[in-house]
Amino acid sequence: MLRIAVPLLLVICPLHVAIAKVTVTTPGDALAKTWAAENVDEVSELYRELHQAPELSFEEKETAARMAQELRAIGADVRTDIGGHGLIGILKNGPGKVLLIRADMDALPVAEETGVPYASKVRATNERGQTVGVMHACGHDIHMSNLVGVARMLADNKSIWSGTVIFLLQPAEEKGEGALAMLNDGLLTMFPRPDFAIALHVAADTPSGTIGYAPGYACANVDSVDITIKGRGGHGAYPETTIDPIVIAARLVLDLQTIVSREIKPTEPAVVTVGAIQGGTKHNVIGDECHLQLTVRSYSPEVRAQLAAAIARKAEAAAMSAGAPEPEILISEGTPSLYNDPELAERVAGVARRVLGDKNVTRSEPTMGGEDFSRYGKAGIPICMFKLGAVSANRLAEFKRQGTPPPSLHSPRFYPDPEATLETGITTMGAVALDLLRK
């Protein structure tokens, strides 16, 4: 039942009118809260199953098969092997808007140290031939379980919504390549263009029962830069006969730090980090080369281009100043920045406030992390990804009491509190879906 509090006009004097706040509760809000509370235990069992069977990026064969089984069970038209092991489930329910809901499937090469009864014991061989532990250390098991919960809820309650839902299960988010692989495989030709796309991501430092949202930029452009400084090797005792690439690299590391501090507008976020430097083989040998590896972060396309040009200029100048050959510079563009459609983000936040309460919905700070959900926005779809609190307030309080930060995403010690996290996620995303698809 739709309940509307009608505005109350209280006349104080001819020039002063107080208007009571309008609150709206829709049938979808109540349904989402009730369904999530009644079904969270069953969805949590799916979460534990997925947590114990993680698979690395582009190796998600069994996970994809499990997700396809879940989507077929609700009557969705399932299509598999898109961009690797990616898949979609199309659930049609009459005329109306088209909504895309996305979850990622891949896990990380991390050996779990949480101590929970359902901890992953999986070992696998990575692309370098190394045997590694495998763990859902970034919450993708929560993301998938949440999507399945929302899918079940929508399939069970077709009488109160109309339109089409695309449930998208994506591979290789951790590599930043899965979304692009699916798009390049013709993803957007397989269904009508979505009017909206939504996703969520667990937050390791945020209490369960809460969400965060960020209109506009939420995650950064992520680029990798490889610079090879070339010199002329020789004996460390006779440096005058050489061109030392390590000295050039050392100068360059410092020069690179002035790009953000002196060339980028202070109100434009940017990061240039030299994450690795490798050169030389022995105390008394000057080598021929030194290799630097950088991660570069930004939001706007203009700053992204400015950073790339400045890095190349600094590297070439450092080499030229020592009479060295021109360096090799390779810039690999990773994920583009994630820009939440402001109107959609505010609509999501409005629904969340209705079902969770104002105090449990906060505006998040943008981060310099990356997320390839951004590519669906770059493809022309209005998108919104919101943060889902995943750790109980009691656990966070205990970390604070101990003076230690909670384990971050990608930590072998990170784990969510599944029931509270999933109940909040299904409630919020389910209510948002019903709001966007309401008759």
N, C-alpha and C positions, 0 to 999 in steps of 0.2 A: 504494500500500500504506500502511495506517495503521500508524505506528510509535509505540509508547508506551514511554517509559522508566518501568519499574515502580518505585514508591518503595522505597528501600532503608532498612531500619530498622537502626540501629547502636546496640546497647545498651551504654551506658557505665557506668551504674549504675542501680539500680531507679528513681531519680527523674529521670534524664536520658536523653532519647532524641533523637538527631539524625536528621532526615528529609531525604534528598536531594531536590533540586528536581525536579519533574515537568515534562518537556518533551514536547510533542505536535507531531508533524509530520503534516499531513493530505495526502491525494493532491492536493487543490486547491492547496496551497502549492507543491509541486514542479511541478505543471502550470503554474501562473501564472508562475513564474520561468523555466521552460524556454520556454514559448510566447512570453513577452515578449522574451527574448534572441534567439530565432530569427526573430521577425517585426518587430522594431523598425525595421529599415531600410525595410521596405515602408510601415509606418505613418508614418515620418518623411517619406517622399515625399508622402504625403497632407497632412501638416502644411505642407510647403513650398508645395504647391498652394493650400491655403487661405490661407496667409500672403500670397500674391501677389494674392489676389482678395477683399480685405476689403469689407464693406458696412456702412453706418451703421445705427443703431438703427431698427427697423421697416422697413428697406429690404433685408432679408436674403433676397431672392427666390432668387437663384442659389445662395447658400450652402445654403438650405433644400432646394433641388432636389438638390444634391450629397449632402446628408445622407440624403435620402429614398432616393436611388439606393443608397447604402451599406447602409441598413437593409433594403431589399428584397432585396439580394444575399445576406443571411444568412437570408432566409425570414421576416422579421418582417412582421406586419400593420401597414402604415404608414397613418397618417391625417395629413393636412396642413391648412394654413391655420387653425390654432387660435390665436386671439388675435393675428392678423396672420400672420406667416410661421412660427409655431411648428408643430412636428410631433412625433409620437410613433411609435415602433415597438414593437409588442407581440410578444414572443417567448415562446410557451407551450411548456412541457416537462413535462406531467403535473401531478399535484397537488403542493401545497406552498405556501410563502410567496410573497408578491408583493413584488418589489424594484423601486424606481424609481431610475434613474441619470440624472442631469441634467447637461447641458452648455449653455453659452450661446454664441450665434452672432455677436453684433454686434461691430463694430469702432468705433474712435474717430476723430474729426476731427483727426488728427495726421499731419503730413507726416514720413515715416520718414527717419531720419538714421543708421541702423545701419551701412550700408556692406556688409551681407551680400549675397552674390550673388543671393539670392531676395527682396530687399527689395521692398516694395510701391511701385508707381508710380501707384497709383490716385488719381484726383481725382474729386470729386463735388460736387454742390450741396447745401448743408445747408438746414435749414428756414428760415433767414433769407435764402436766395437767394445765399449766398456760396459761392465755389468754394474747396474745402478739400482738403488731402491726407487720405487715409484709411489707417489702419494698425491692425493687431491689436497694440496696445501694452499690452494687459492680459491676453494669454495665452489668449484664447478659442479661438484656432486650436489650441493645445495641448489645451485642454479637449475640443474636438470630436474631434480625432484620437485622444485617449486613449479616449474613449467608443467610437469605432469599433473600436479595437483590442480593448477588452474585449468588445464585441458579437461580433466575429469569433471570439474565443477561446471564448466561451460557446456559440456556434452550432456550433463544431467539436467540442465535448466534452460533448454532452448526456448521456452515460452516467454522469457523476459528479455531476450536480445535478438537482434537480426543483423545479418551481414556474413562476412567470411573471416575466419581466423587462420593465419599461417603460423604453425608452430615450427620454428627453425632450430635445429640442433647442429651446431657448428663445430668443425674440427679446428685444431691448431691455433687457438687464440694465443697461447703462450709464445708461439713463434711470430705472432702478428701476421700470419699468412692465411689463416683459414677463411676469413670473410672474402678476401680477394680471390682465393681459389674457387669459392662457390659462385661469386659474381662472374668470374671469367668462364665458368662452366655453364653460363646461361641462366642462373638462378632467377633473375627478374623476368624471364620470358615464360616461366612455368605457372604464373598466376597473375591476376590483375594487380596493377601497381598498388602497393599499400598506401592508405591514407595516413597511417601512423605506424611506428615501430617502437616497441618498448622492451626494456631489459632491466635487470637489476644486478648488483654485485655486492657480495658480502663485504662488510667492513670489520676488521679485527679489533679496532679500538673504539667501537661504538656499541652501546648496550642493545641487546636483543629487545624487541618490542618497539624499536624506533627506526625511522628512516631519515635519510638526508637527500636533498635534491639541489641541483645547481643549474639554473637557466643559463644558456650561453655556453662558453667554454668550460668543460669539466675535466678533460684530459688533454695531454699535450701531443704535438707532433713528436715522433721519435725517430731520429736519424742516427746512423752509425757512420763514423768516418775512420778510414784507415790511411795513415800517412807513413810512407817509407822515405826516411831521410838517407840520401846517398852520400858517401864520403870516399876517402881513399885510405885503405887500411895500412897498417905497418906496426913497427915495434913501439911499445909504450915509452921507451927511453929516448926515442927520436921523433917527437911529435911534429917537428918542423918538416918532416918528410911526408906527413899525412894530412888528410882533412878529416877531423874527428866527428863522426856523425852523432855521437852521444852528447858532445858539447852543444852542437846545433840543436839537438832535440831538447836539451835542458833549457836552452834559451827560448825555444818555441813553446814549451810548456808554460813558462811565465808569460810570454807574449799573448798566448791564447786567453789568459785570464782577463786581459784588458778589453776583450771584445764586448763582454756583457757590461763591464763596469764603465766603459768609456765610449762605446759605439752604439749601444742599444738604448733607446729611450727608457728612462727609469721606470715608467709605468707599464712597460711591455715585459712580461715574464720571459726569461730565457736562462738556459743552463748550458755550459760547455764543461764537460768533465773528461779528463784524461784518465781512463780506467786502467790502461796497461801501457807499459813501455818496455821494450825488449831490445837489447843490443849487446854485442860483445860476447866473448867466450872465455876470457882469461885475464888475470890481473894485468899482465904486461903486453896485451895485444890490443891494438886499436882496430876495430872491425871496419868493414866496408859499409854497413847499413845499420840503421836503428829504426824500429817499427813502433809507431804509436797507435793506440786504439781509443777513439773518443765516442762518448754518447752525447748527443746534442738534442736539447728539448726547447720547444717554443709553442706558441699558440697560433698566431696569425701566419698566413702564407708569406706575407711581406717580410716578417722577421725571420722566418725559416730561410728564405732566399738570402737575406742579408747575412745571416750567420754562416751559411755555406761559402759565400763569396769572401767574407772576412777570414775564415779559416784558411782558405786556399792562398789568399794574399799574404797572411802571416807566415805560412809555411814556405812559400816561395822566397819571401824577403829574408827569412832566417838562413836559408840555403845560400842565397846570393851574397849575404854579408860575409860568409866564410869562403866564398869562391867554390862552393860545392855544386854538383850537378843539380838540375831541377828535380824536386822530389816527386814521388808518385802519390797522387791523392785520389782515393776512391770514396765517394759518398754514396751510401746505400740508404735510400729513403725507406723508412719503416712505416709504422702506422701513422695516418694523418690525425690531427687533433680532433677530439670528440666535441662536437657543438650540439648541445641540447636545444632543440627548438624551444624558444622562450615561452611561447603560448602553450605548447603541449606540456612543458615542465610545470608551469603554474597550474595547469588543469590537473595533472597528476598529484601535485602537492595539495590542491584543494580537496580532491577525493580522499587522500591519505589523512588529512586533518579530520574529515568527517568520520572515518572508521577507526582511527587511532587516537584522536584527540590532538589539540594544538601543541601541547607540550612534547609530544612524541614525534613531531615533524620539524626538522630544522633545515636551514639553508646551509649547504656544504661549501667549503672552500674548494676551488679548483685545485687539481694536483698536477704534478709534472710527470706522472705515470702515463702509460699508453694503454689504449683499448681499441681493438679493431672493429668493435661495434660501430665506430665512427664511419666506416666505409659505406654503411647503408645510408647514412646521412649524406655522404658525398655523392651517392647515387641519386639523390633527389627526394628521399623520403624524410618527412619530419620525424626525428627520433628523440627519445628520452631514456636515459639510463639513470636509475636512482640507486643510492646506497642503502643496504639492508644491514642494520645492526645485528651482530652474530654472536656476541659474548655477553653472558649474563652480567647484570649490574653488580652482583655479589663477587663474581670472579674479577671483574675490573677493579672493584674496591680493594680486593685482596692484593692484586698486583701493586696498586698504589700504596697500600700500607707497607708492602715490602720494599718499596722504592725502586721497583723494576717495571719497565714498560711491558705491556702484554705482548706475547709472541705475534709478530707481524705475519701478513700473508707471505707465503713462500717459506716460512719457517717450518722445520720438522716438528715443532711443538705447537703449531696452531691447530686448534679445532673449534668449531662452532658448537653452540648449544642447540641441537637440531630442532627439538620440538618448538621452543619459543621462537626461534628464527623462522622456521617454516610457517608457523601459524601467522606470524606477522607478514611474511612475504606473500603467502597465498591470499590472505585477507586483502592486502593492499593491491597486488597486481590483479587479483580477481575483480575487486571493486572498480579498478581503473578500466579493465576490459569491458565490464558491463556498462560503465558510464560512456565509454567511447562507442559502444555498439547498441546503446539503448534504442528501443523502438520509438 
